[in-house]
Amino acid sequence: MCGFIVVPKMFEEKQVAQGLTSIEHRGPDSRQVKSGKAHHFGFVRLAIMGLGPSGDQPFINGKDILVCNGEVYNYKQLKKQYRDFSYASESDCEVLLPLFKKSSSMIEAADLLDAEFAFCYWDEKQQDLKAGRDAMGIRPLFYAYSKEGEVCFASEVKALMSLGLEAKAFPPGHIYEFGEFKSFCDLGHVETFQIDDLEGMSKKIRELLTAGVLKRLQADTPVGFLLSGGLDSSLVCAIAAKHLNRPIKTFSIGMEKDAIDLKYAKQVADFLGTEHHEVIISEEDVLAELPEVIQHLETWDITTVRASIGMYHVCKYIKEKTDVKVVLTGEVADELFGYKYTDFAPDEWEFQKEAQKRIREIYLYDVLRADRSIAAHSLEARVPFSDKDFVRYVMSLHPKLKMNTSGHGKYLLRKAFEDGQYLPEEILWRQKAAFSDAVGHSLSDCLKAFSEVSYTAEEFDLKKKSYSHGTPFTKESLLYREIFEKFFKGQGQLIPDYWMPNKSWKNCDVDDPSARVLPNYGASGV
């Protein structure tokens, strides 16, 4: 996980340095600022591949300049294809220089990448500053315009705000060139839906997810795994454990009063033979770290804030107590296979529309949570369920196959790993529990209780009117918004809305994002 800021030369180098300082947690291993003819390029590096100083960025080829926060999983194949280029490092990202130089277009270049990336590239031949972001938005990227109308880019909002600029999220699956955004991939779009037999679907899901996990094990530094004991993170761990000839390192977190995840995570860890770590937090820890969590997140969304607290604390432990630098997580499976609330989808096409919306917006919510909570502690997040081939295949399956008609959500995913001794049966078929709930119900309960005593009813009614966009609707949402505004005043438009169940569906018009308020929560919290 690295970070960068690229701005026109009307800004001074000391301003670039100030912007880098605001995101130095993303890259503590080296810090560089290089200036081209028209722009300053600043970069902070977290060394994962090609650890030596030759891998420090910006990369320069003649007068072309490149910064990239990314992992290019097919870099070895690309290096063979562009073997005539004189590589100066073992970094996977350096291959972007010949790729961009020799591709017929930036769209073609982006299509050739099997990667998570956010880049900024000065093309000397075309005299153009280009940028791009991966299709799922796993790597963060923001843009802004100076008062003179010049475009600026950075990995986090705070870097652009340090220059007095109003940031906007760079859309995933897009290239920016010649002053325009151009789409190269929309993972929510499906040309033709397919219906396969259960055996064929299971085989394909298993093969594609396995490939997605294995490619994300590439690293020249130690790799760890967040393990909640739920289906998604447990499958990621199980696949890795099957293919590595050493015990993997797993990490789980729970509240001291009522941890739900810990017992299931321990069961998975024992089954897989992992080197397992448990992190216990208190209500005092939750409340003490809340402002810092929101500052790192750059969001006011309730679901994101709640779910980030556990992830933030477990990653803090990883940073302080271990040598792990890369962390694999289980995000994105819910958006593909369904949540608890999608059990109430009126029909398969409403289910599909919801999946498309969630996949297209996840970079603002769960993906944002994973990046910021992990990067806050100078670690790199990798998300196997976001693998482009896997997402495309699952999205193309007819939505009626993914609806919960069996009483077990994510039936296809569970069935795909039923054979092969991947997980204990009681884990494979365990009811879904949202991460923040399963860390312990007391996590959200203490946040709501604190919010209740922070405002009178009159204060809440008055203060919520200050926000015409993303208007707070509970005292908890007001608390998060006010903390957000302390750090990012006037930037509330960064998040389009609250990440909530579809209120137009039966049983889903709720005022809390937790699945605990849904009638089908059942054994999820047991």
C-alpha positions in Angstrom: 0.0 0.0 0.0 1.6 3.2 -1.2 0.5 6.8 -1.7 1.1 9.6 -4.0 0.3 13.2 -4.9 0.7 14.8 -8.3 0.1 18.5 -8.8 1.1 21.2 -11.4 4.2 23.3 -10.8 2.1 26.3 -9.7 2.3 24.6 -6.3 5.6 24.7 -4.4 7.6 21.6 -3.5 7.1 22.3 0.1 3.3 22.0 -0.5 3.8 18.7 -2.1 5.9 17.6 0.9 3.0 18.7 3.2 0.6 16.6 1.2 2.9 13.6 1.4 3.2 14.0 5.2 -0.6 13.7 5.5 -0.5 10.3 3.9 2.9 9.0 5.0 1.2 6.1 6.9 0.6 4.6 3.4 4.3 4.4 2.7 6.8 4.5 5.5 9.7 2.8 3.6 10.7 5.6 1.4 9.7 9.1 0.3 10.5 10.8 -2.9 9.5 14.0 -4.8 10.5 14.5 -8.4 9.6 17.3 -10.7 9.0 17.1 -14.4 8.5 19.9 -16.9 5.0 20.7 -15.7 4.2 18.7 -12.5 5.5 17.6 -9.1 5.3 13.9 -8.4 5.4 12.9 -4.7 5.4 9.3 -3.6 5.6 7.4 -0.3 6.3 3.7 -0.6 5.4 0.5 1.3 7.8 -1.9 -0.2 6.1 -5.3 -1.0 7.7 -6.4 -4.3 11.4 -5.7 -5.2 12.2 -4.3 -1.8 15.4 -2.5 -2.7 15.8 1.2 -3.4 15.7 0.6 -7.1 12.0 0.0 -6.7 11.4 3.5 -5.2 9.1 5.7 -7.2 8.5 7.9 -9.2 9.7 5.8 -12.1 11.3 7.8 -14.9 11.8 6.7 -18.5 13.3 9.5 -20.6 10.9 12.3 -19.8 8.0 10.0 -19.0 7.2 9.9 -15.2 5.0 7.3 -13.4 3.7 6.8 -9.9 1.5 3.8 -9.1 0.0 2.5 -6.0 -0.7 -1.1 -7.0 0.0 -4.7 -7.4 0.4 -6.1 -10.9 -0.3 -9.8 -10.6 0.6 -10.5 -14.3 3.8 -8.5 -14.3 6.0 -11.5 -15.1 4.0 -12.2 -18.3 4.1 -8.5 -19.2 7.8 -8.3 -18.6 8.3 -11.2 -21.0 6.1 -9.4 -23.5 8.2 -6.2 -23.1 11.5 -7.9 -22.6 13.4 -5.2 -24.7 12.7 -2.6 -22.0 15.6 -1.8 -19.7 14.2 -2.5 -16.2 15.9 -0.9 -13.3 14.1 -2.8 -10.5 12.3 -5.9 -9.4 9.1 -3.9 -8.8 6.0 -5.2 -10.4 4.8 -1.7 -11.2 7.7 -0.7 -13.4 6.3 -2.8 -16.2 3.6 -0.1 -16.7 6.2 2.1 -18.4 6.7 0.0 -21.5 3.1 -1.1 -21.4 1.9 2.5 -21.6 4.5 3.4 -24.2 3.8 0.5 -26.6 0.0 0.0 -26.2 -2.2 1.6 -28.9 -4.2 3.3 -26.2 -4.5 3.7 -22.5 -7.8 1.7 -22.6 -5.9 -1.2 -24.2 -3.2 -1.0 -21.6 -5.7 -1.0 -18.7 -7.4 -4.0 -20.2 -4.2 -5.9 -20.3 -3.6 -5.5 -16.6 -4.5 -8.1 -14.0 -4.0 -5.8 -11.1 -5.2 -3.5 -8.4 -3.9 -0.1 -9.3 -4.2 3.7 -9.1 -1.6 5.5 -11.2 -0.6 8.9 -12.6 1.6 9.1 -15.7 3.1 12.0 -17.6 3.2 11.1 -21.3 5.9 13.2 -22.8 5.1 12.4 -26.4 1.5 13.3 -26.0 2.2 16.1 -23.5 -0.6 14.8 -21.3 -1.0 13.9 -17.6 -3.0 10.6 -17.5 -4.4 8.7 -14.5 -6.3 5.4 -14.0 -7.9 3.2 -11.4 -8.7 -0.5 -11.2 -12.2 -1.7 -12.0 -13.3 -2.4 -8.5 -11.5 0.7 -7.0 -9.5 -1.4 -4.6 -6.7 1.2 -4.7 -7.9 4.7 -3.7 -7.6 7.7 -6.0 -8.9 11.3 -5.8 -8.8 14.3 -8.1 -9.3 18.0 -7.8 -8.8 21.1 -9.8 -6.7 24.1 -8.9 -8.2 27.6 -9.1 -6.5 27.8 -12.5 -8.3 24.7 -13.7 -5.3 22.4 -13.6 -6.0 18.8 -12.5 -4.4 17.3 -9.4 -4.3 13.7 -8.1 -3.7 12.0 -4.7 -4.3 8.7 -2.9 -6.3 10.2 -0.1 -8.6 13.3 0.3 -6.4 14.7 3.1 -3.5 15.2 0.7 -5.5 17.4 -1.6 -7.2 19.2 1.3 -3.7 20.2 2.5 -3.5 22.3 -0.6 -6.9 23.9 -0.1 -8.5 21.8 -2.9 -12.0 20.2 -3.0 -11.5 16.5 -3.7 -13.7 14.1 -5.7 -13.4 10.3 -5.9 -11.9 9.0 -9.2 -14.3 6.6 -10.7 -13.2 2.9 -10.8 -12.6 1.3 -14.1 -11.7 4.6 -15.8 -8.8 6.3 -17.4 -8.3 10.1 -17.3 -6.6 11.5 -20.4 -6.8 14.8 -22.4 -9.0 16.2 -19.7 -11.7 13.4 -19.9 -12.7 10.3 -18.0 -13.0 7.2 -20.2 -14.5 3.9 -19.0 -12.5 0.7 -19.7 -14.4 -1.7 -17.4 -17.8 -1.8 -15.7 -18.0 -4.9 -13.6 -21.7 -4.3 -12.9 -22.6 -4.6 -16.6 -23.6 -8.0 -17.9 -24.2 -8.6 -21.6 -25.6 -12.1 -21.4 -26.8 -14.1 -18.4 -25.9 -17.7 -18.2 -27.4 -20.7 -16.5 -25.1 -23.6 -15.8 -25.6 -26.9 -14.0 -24.7 -26.8 -10.3 -21.6 -28.9 -10.8 -20.3 -26.7 -13.5 -21.0 -23.5 -11.5 -19.3 -24.9 -8.4 -16.2 -25.9 -10.4 -15.9 -22.5 -12.0 -16.5 -20.6 -8.8 -13.9 -22.7 -7.0 -11.3 -22.4 -9.7 -11.7 -18.7 -10.1 -11.7 -17.8 -6.4 -8.7 -20.1 -5.9 -6.8 -18.3 -8.6 -7.8 -15.0 -7.1 -6.4 -16.0 -3.7 -3.2 -17.6 -5.0 -2.1 -14.6 -7.2 -2.5 -12.4 -4.1 0.0 -14.4 -2.1 2.8 -12.9 -4.3 4.9 -10.8 -2.0 8.5 -10.4 -0.9 7.3 -9.6 2.6 5.2 -11.7 5.1 1.5 -12.2 4.4 -1.3 -12.5 7.0 -5.1 -13.1 6.9 -8.0 -11.4 8.6 -10.2 -14.3 9.9 -13.7 -13.6 11.3 -14.9 -17.2 11.2 -17.5 -16.2 8.7 -17.8 -17.9 5.3 -15.9 -15.3 3.2 -12.7 -14.8 5.2 -12.6 -18.5 6.2 -12.6 -19.5 2.5 -9.8 -17.2 1.7 -7.8 -18.7 4.6 -8.7 -22.2 3.6 -7.6 -21.8 0.0 -4.3 -20.3 1.0 -3.7 -23.0 3.7 -4.2 -25.7 1.1 -1.7 -24.3 -1.3 1.1 -23.2 1.0 3.6 -25.5 2.6 3.7 -23.6 5.9 1.1 -22.5 8.5 -0.6 -19.2 7.6 -0.9 -16.4 10.1 -4.5 -15.5 11.0 -5.9 -12.7 13.0 -9.4 -12.2 14.6 -10.9 -9.6 16.9 -13.7 -9.5 19.4 -15.2 -7.4 22.1 -14.3 -8.4 25.7 -17.9 -8.7 26.7 -19.7 -10.6 23.9 -17.4 -11.6 21.1 -19.2 -13.7 18.5 -16.5 -14.1 15.9 -13.7 -15.3 18.1 -15.0 -18.8 18.8 -15.7 -19.5 15.1 -12.4 -18.0 14.0 -10.6 -20.3 16.5 -12.5 -23.3 15.2 -11.4 -22.4 11.6 -7.8 -21.7 12.7 -7.6 -25.1 14.6 -9.0 -26.9 11.6 -6.5 -25.3 9.2 -3.6 -25.4 11.6 -2.9 -21.7 11.4 -0.7 -19.5 13.6 -3.6 -17.7 15.1 -3.8 -14.4 17.0 -6.8 -13.1 18.9 -7.3 -9.4 19.7 -9.7 -8.3 22.4 -11.0 -4.7 22.6 -13.2 -2.9 25.1 -15.9 -0.3 24.8 -13.4 2.2 26.1 -11.1 1.3 23.1 -14.0 1.7 20.7 -14.8 5.2 21.9 -11.2 6.4 22.3 -10.2 5.5 18.8 -13.4 6.7 17.0 -12.1 10.2 15.9 -8.9 8.7 14.6 -10.7 6.0 12.7 -13.0 8.5 11.0 -10.0 10.7 10.1 -8.4 7.8 8.4 -11.6 6.6 6.7 -12.6 10.0 5.2 -16.3 9.0 5.5 -19.4 9.6 7.7 -21.3 6.4 6.7 -22.6 4.5 9.7 -21.9 1.0 8.4 -18.4 1.8 7.3 -17.5 3.5 10.6 -18.9 0.6 12.7 -17.2 -2.1 10.7 -13.9 -0.2 10.5 -13.4 -0.1 14.2 -12.7 -3.8 14.6 -10.6 -3.9 11.5 -8.6 -0.8 12.6 -7.8 -2.4 15.9 -6.8 -5.8 14.6 -4.5 -4.2 12.0 -2.9 -2.0 14.7 -2.1 -5.2 16.5 -0.6 -6.7 13.3 1.6 -3.7 12.8 2.8 -3.6 16.4 3.2 -7.3 17.2 4.2 -9.0 13.9 6.3 -8.6 10.7 3.3 -9.0 8.4 2.9 -6.3 5.8 0.3 -7.8 3.4 -3.2 -8.7 4.7 -5.8 -10.7 2.7 -9.5 -10.0 3.5 -13.0 -11.3 2.6 -14.7 -8.2 1.3 -16.9 -8.2 -1.9 -18.6 -11.6 -1.5 -21.7 -10.1 0.0 -22.2 -7.8 -3.0 -21.9 -10.7 -5.4 -23.9 -13.4 -3.6 -26.2 -11.4 -1.4 -26.7 -10.0 2.1 -29.2 -10.9 4.7 -31.5 -8.1 3.4 -31.4 -9.3 -0.2 -33.4 -12.3 1.0 -36.3 -9.9 0.7 -35.6 -8.9 -2.9 -39.0 -9.0 -4.7 -37.7 -10.9 -7.7 -34.4 -11.9 -9.4 -34.2 -8.7 -11.4 -34.4 -6.6 -8.3 -31.7 -8.8 -6.8 -29.5 -8.2 -9.9 -30.1 -4.4 -9.8 -29.1 -4.3 -6.2 -25.9 -6.4 -6.9 -25.0 -4.0 -9.8 -25.5 -1.0 -7.6 -23.4 -2.4 -4.7 -20.6 -3.6 -7.0 -20.4 -0.2 -8.7 -20.4 1.7 -5.3 -18.4 -0.6 -3.1 -15.3 1.5 -3.6 -17.0 4.1 -1.4 -17.9 1.7 1.4 -16.5 -1.8 2.2 -13.5 -1.4 -0.1 -12.8 2.0 1.3 -13.0 0.5 4.8 -10.5 -2.2 4.0 -8.0 0.2 2.4 -8.1 2.9 5.1 -8.3 0.6 8.1 -5.3 -1.4 6.9 -3.3 1.4 5.3 -3.6 3.4 8.5 -1.1 1.0 10.0 1.2 0.8 7.0 -0.1 -2.5 5.7 -1.4 -3.5 2.3 -4.9 -4.9 1.7 -5.6 -7.5 -0.9 -9.1 -8.6 -1.7 -9.4 -12.0 -3.6 -13.2 -11.8 -4.0 -12.6 -8.6 -6.1 -10.7 -10.5 -8.7 -11.9 -9.3 -12.1 -12.4 -12.8 -13.6 -14.2 -14.0 -10.6 -16.5 -11.0 -10.4 -17.4 -11.1 -14.1 -18.3 -14.8 -13.9 -20.5 -14.5 -10.7 -22.2 -11.4 -12.0 -23.0 -13.2 -15.3 -24.8 -16.0 -13.5 -28.5 -15.7 -13.8 -29.7 -13.8 -10.7 -32.4 -16.4 -9.9 -29.5 -18.8 -9.1 -28.1 -16.5 -6.5 -31.3 -15.7 -4.6 -31.7 -17.3 -1.2 -34.3 -20.1 -1.9 -32.6 -22.7 0.3 -32.5 -20.9 3.6 -28.7 -20.5 3.2 -27.5 -17.3 1.7 -24.6 -17.6 -0.7 -25.6 -21.1 -1.5 -23.5 -21.3 -4.7 -20.4 -20.2 -2.9 -20.9 -22.7 -0.1 -21.7 -25.5 -2.5 -18.5 -24.8 -4.5 -16.4 -25.6 -1.5 -18.4 -28.4 0.0 -16.0 -31.1 -1.2 -12.3 -31.1 -0.5 -12.2 -30.5 3.2 -11.8 -26.8 3.0 -13.8 -25.9 6.1 -15.7 -27.6 8.9 -19.3 -28.2 7.8 -20.7 -26.0 10.6 -18.5 -23.1 9.3 -19.3 -23.6 5.7 -23.0 -23.5 6.4 -22.9 -20.9 9.2 -25.5 -18.1 9.1 -24.2 -14.7 7.8 -23.3 -12.1 10.5 -22.1 -8.6 9.6 -18.5 -8.0 10.7 -19.3 -5.2 13.2 -22.1 -7.2 14.8 -20.0 -10.3 15.0 -17.1 -8.5 16.7 -19.6 -8.2 19.5 -23.1 -6.6 19.7 -21.6 -4.3 22.4 -19.5 -2.5 19.8 -22.5 -0.9 18.1 -24.5 -0.8 21.3 -21.9 1.3 23.0 -21.6 3.7 20.0 -25.3 4.2 20.0 -25.4 4.7 23.8 -22.6 7.3 23.6 -24.4 9.1 20.8 -27.7 9.2 22.7 -26.1 11.0 25.7 -24.1 13.3 23.3 -27.2 15.2 22.1 -30.6 16.1 23.5 -33.5 15.6 21.2 -33.6 19.4 20.6 -29.9 19.5 19.7 -30.3 16.6 17.3 -33.2 18.2 15.5 -31.3 21.5 15.2 -27.9 20.1 14.2 -29.0 17.6 11.6 -30.5 20.5 9.6 -27.0 21.8 8.9 -26.5 19.0 6.4 -28.6 19.0 3.3 -26.6 16.2 1.8 -26.4 12.9 3.7 -28.6 14.4 6.4 -28.1 12.5 9.7 -31.2 10.5 10.7 -30.1 9.2 14.1 -27.9 10.6 16.8 -25.2 8.1 15.9 -25.1 9.3 12.3 -24.9 12.9 13.6 -22.0 12.1 15.8 -20.0 10.6 12.9 -20.9 13.5 10.6 -19.7 16.1 13.2 -16.4 14.2 13.7 -16.0 14.0 9.9 -16.6 17.7 9.5 -13.8 18.5 12.0 -11.3 16.9 9.7 -13.0 17.3 6.3 -15.1 20.4 6.5 -17.3 20.9 3.5 -16.3 17.6 1.9 -19.5 15.7 2.8 -20.3 15.1 -0.9 -17.6 12.5 -1.1 -20.1 9.9 0.1 -23.3 9.8 -2.0 -25.5 8.2 0.7 -25.7 5.8 3.6 -25.0 2.2 3.0 -28.3 0.8 4.0 -30.8 -2.0 3.0 -33.0 -1.2 0.0 -35.9 0.7 1.8 -38.3 0.0 -1.0 -38.3 -3.7 -0.2 -40.5 -5.5 2.4 -38.9 -5.6 5.9 -36.0 -3.4 4.8 -37.3 0.1 5.6 -35.2 0.3 8.7 -33.2 3.1 10.5 -30.2 1.0 11.4 -27.9 -0.8 8.9 -27.3 -3.7 11.2 -28.8 -7.0 10.1 -29.9 -7.4 13.7 -32.9 -5.3 13.0 -34.1 -7.6 10.2 -36.6 -10.4 10.9 -34.3 -13.0 9.3 -31.3 -12.3 11.5 -32.0 -15.7 13.2 -28.8 -17.5 14.4 -26.5 -14.9 12.8 -25.5 -13.5 16.2 -25.1 -16.8 18.1 
